[in-house]
């Protein structure tokens, strides 16, 4: 395991892994991909005005989700609270990192950027990572609504129904686990399981927002608004291609494209995402090649907002991409150290509590 960890941190090894997976994806697309002539001619009659509407709706989605993260941060950190412009800047840089780097590296990037504006007290990195974790957990509420809507209205292949139900149950289980750990992390049965214990400690640090019901409700509402804007953006791009599909088809596309990017094997999972988008649209009478072209534009819309906003915010912070990568590596090491310390403190508290429980009955018998 130590060798694997060292290998995973090696930039050359990571780069070779990304390159290998990308080459394999290109070969798979060329061998078993769509009719490329159909893909090419699908762009002949695209209404680019609708594409512009999709870009605008995605930008509004980013603003709403950044505001939800700020509410989470406000409840987790002591004063001084970071203003919205700093939070939005860090969030935008994180979008850039997720778009161009594998393994969701943008999550660490946004923590690194925001931490530059905060006092570097003990546990700041761990707390900010906890707010990122909490912010991602708040996605489970709109995702649950989206899953229910898709199951009730969309044309689904039978294999997808079971997958969506399992996804929803796993998500609800993670949310319940995080809420319990946020309230009483040292009482959870994670003694000796260091990786899981660090995750639970991180959740406790970031999920302080759950102790403020009004702030938690507003954060969830903003996340839901953000997902609604994303759904409308997906539907706007279907209008750009004149696909003539209903809103439930757009909801199904949004859900599947997010599933396709959960584990980013290479930047953007290009090819995999398009296949995930095109396949369900076949049931709505959309040719696979046309659906593939639609997926390319849809990903371009998503990435144009993430990359565009990210580059602007990177320039605003006065950072280069190389400097951001160094900060991300330093932040990862700093956060690991802080989480280790917090996990050790929880373990000591757990042991002290067990000792108190043992001593009290002995004293009572005396």
N, C-alpha and C positions, 0 to 999 in steps of 0.2 A: 504493500500500500504506500510506503514511503517513496519507493521508486516511481510509482505512478503519479504521486503528488508532485514530485520534483519534475517529472517529465511534463506534467500539465502546466507547470509554471514556466517552462522553457519556451521563449518566444519562437525559436526555430521549430520546435516540435509542434507547437500550436499552428504555426503558419503552414507547415507541411501537411498537417491533418486537414486544415481548411482547404488547401489546394487539392489534396487527394479526393476529398468528398465532392468538391466542385467539379473536378474532371469526371468523376464517376456520374455525377448528375447530368453533365453535358452529354456524355456518351449514352446514358439511358434515354435522354430526351431525343437524341438523334436517332436512336434505334427504335424506340417505342413511343415516340412523341406524336403530336398531331400532324395533320396535313398542313405543311408549312405554307403551301400556296393559299389555302383557306385563311390561315392566320394573316398572311400578307394582305389579302384583299379585304379582310374585315375592317381595315383602317380606312377604306375608300370613302365611306360615308359617315365617319364619326363627327358628331356635333361637338366641337371643342368648347363651346359655351357651357354645355353641361359639365364638361370636365373641369372647367374653371369653378363652377358652382360646387363640385365635389371637393376641390382644393379648399375653398372658403369654409365649407362645412367641417372639413377635417381640422382646419385652424381653430375654429370655434370649439371643437372637441378637445383640442390640446389646452386651450385656455381654461375650460371647465375642469379638466382633470388636474391641471396644475394648481388651481384654486383648492381643490379637494386635498391635495397633498399639503398645501400650506396650512389648512385647518388641522390636519393630523400632526404636523410639526409644532404648531402653536400649543397643542395640548401636551406634547412630549418634552419640550425644551423649556428651561427656565428663561426669564428675560435676560438679555434683550431678544425679542422675537425678530426673525428675518422678515423684511418687507416682501410684498408680492413680487416686485421686480426681480429681486435676488432669487426667489424660489422659482419663478418662471424661467429665469436665465439658466439655473441649474437643471431644471426639468428639460429645457430645450437641448442642452448639451447631452443629457442622458438619452434623448431621442436619437441624436446623431450617433452616439456610441452604439445603441441597439441596432441602428440601420447599417452600420459599416463594420461592426466587430461581432464575432461569434460569442455564443454563451452569455447573452444578456449583459455584456460588459458595461452597457450604458447605465445600469443601476448603480454600480460602483462609481461611475463617472459623475453622476449627479450628486452623489454624496460628497465626493472630493471637491467639486466646484462650490457647493454650498458651504462646506466646512471652512473654506477660506474666509468667509465673512462672519464666522462665529468664534467666540472664545474657545480655545482648545482645552477645555476641561476634561477630566477623566470620564471616559465612556461616551464622549460626543459622537464618535464614529459609530459605535454600537447603537446608540439611540437613533441616529439618522438612518442607519440601515434598518432599524426596527420600524421607523416610519415608512420606509419604502415597502417593507413587508406588509405593514398594515394597509398602506395605500393599495397594494395589489390585492389584498384580501377583500377590500371593499368592492373590487370588480366582481366578486362572486354574486352580489345581489343583482346587478343588471344582467349578468350572465344567466342567472337562474331564471329571470323573467324572459330573457331571449330564448332559452331552451324550451320553456313552457310554451311560448308563442310559436316556435318552430314546430314542436311536436303536435300542436293543435291545428296548425294551418298549412304547413309546407308539405310538399311531396317529398317523402323521405324513402330511400331504400331501406329494406328491413335491417340490414347490418348497422345502419346509422342510428336507429332508434335505441338499440341496446347500448351502443357507445355513448350516446348523449345522456341516457339515464345514469350510467356508471359515472360519467364525468360530473353530473350534478351531485350525486351522492358523495363522491370523493371531495368535491369542493365544500359541501356543507360540513363534512367531517373535519376538514382542515380548519374551517372557520370556528367550529365548536372547540377544537383543540387549542386554537390560538387564544380564544376568549378565556378559556379556563387557565391557560398558562399565563395570560396577562394579569389575571387576578391573584393566583396563588402558584407561581412558578415552582417554588421550592417544595410544594406538596405533590407534584406530579411524579409518577413512577419512572423517572429517567436516571436514577442513580447508576453511575458507571457507563452511561451511554452518552459520551461526550459530544458527539456531533448533534444529536437530537436535543441535548440539554442546551447547547449554545443557541440552537434555533428557537427554543422556547424562551430563553432569556432575551433574545433579540425581539421576539414577539411581545414580551412583557414590557420592554422598554418603549416600543413604538405604539403599542395599543392603549396608551394612556387616554387616548381620545374616547375610548369606550366608557370611561368614567364620567364623561360629559355627554349625556344623551343628546342634547340639542346639537352639539358640534358633530357628533357621530352621524346623526340623522342628516345634517346638512352636507357632510362629506359624501355620504352614500347618495344623496340626491344629486349632487354635482357629478359624481361618477356616472350616475344613470343618465343625466343630461348629456355628458360626454359621449356615452355609448349611443344615445339617440341621434346625436349629430353624425356619428360614424355610420349608423344605419342609413340615414338620409343621404350621406355621401355615396355609399355603395349603390343606393337606388338611383342617384343622379347619374352615375357612370353607366348604369344599365340604360337610362334614357339617352345617354350620349351615343350608345351603340344601337339604339332603337330595338332593344331586345324584347320589349313588350311583355315583361314578366311582372307579376304582382309583388307587393311589398314582402310577403312571406318568403319569396325566393331570394330577395336581397338579404333578409334576416338569416336565411340558411347559409348564404355565401359569407356573410360577416362572421358567423359562428365557425364555419369550417376553415376560413382563412386564419382565424386566431388559433385554432387547434393546430394548424399546419406550421405555425411559427412558435409554438411553445418551446420546442427544442431546436434552436437555430444551429444547424450543422454547418452552414456557410452563410455569408452575408445575405440576408433577406430570404433565404431558402428559395431563391429564384428557381422556377421550374416545378418544384414540389407544390408551392402555393398555387400556381396557375392550374396544375392538375386537380388540386383540391377544389378550386373554384369551378372549373369547367365541367367536371364529372356530374355534380348534382344538377347543373343547368340543362344537361341533355334531357332530363325528364320534363323540362318545360319547353321542349322543342328547339333548343339552341344547339346548333352544330358544335361539336367538340372543339374544332379549330377556332370558331368565333368566340366560344367561351374562353379559350386559352388566350386569345388576343385581348379580350375584355379583362382577364386576370392580369395581363401585363400592364395595361393602363391603370387598373385599380391599384396595383402595387406602386406604380409610378406616382399616382396621386398621394398615396400614403407616405411614400419616401420623400416626395418633394417637400411636404410640410415638415417632416422630421429632420431631413437633411438641411433644408433651407433655414428653418428656425434655429437649428443647432449651430450652423455655421455663423449666423448673425450673432447668436449669444456667445459663441466661442470668441469671436472678434471683440464683443463687448467686454468679455472678461480679460482680454489681452493675452489669450493663451494660444499656443500652437497645438496641432494634433499630437506631436511628439511629447510636448509638455503634459498634455492631458493624459497620455498613456502612462507616463512616469507617475503622475499624481494618482492614477487609478491603482497602480501596483503598490504604491506607498499606503494608500488608503486601505487596501485589502489587508496588508500586513498589520496596520494599526488597529483595524477593526477586529482582526483575529485575536490580537493580544488583549484588547479590551473585553471581548466576549469570553476569553479564557478566564480573565480575572473575575468577571461577573459570575460566570458559571461556578468558579471555585468558591466565591462568596455564598452562592446559593447552596452549594454542597455543605459548607460549614454550617449555614443556618439550618439545613436539614438535619445534620448530625446533632447540633445543639438542641433542636426541638425534640429529637428522639431521646436525648439525655434527660431533658426536663421531664418528659413523659415518664421516664423510668424512675427518676429521683422522687417525684411527687408522691406516687403510691407508697414508696418506701418510707418517706417521712410521715405519711398519714397513718401507716401501721404502727410507727413508734408512738 
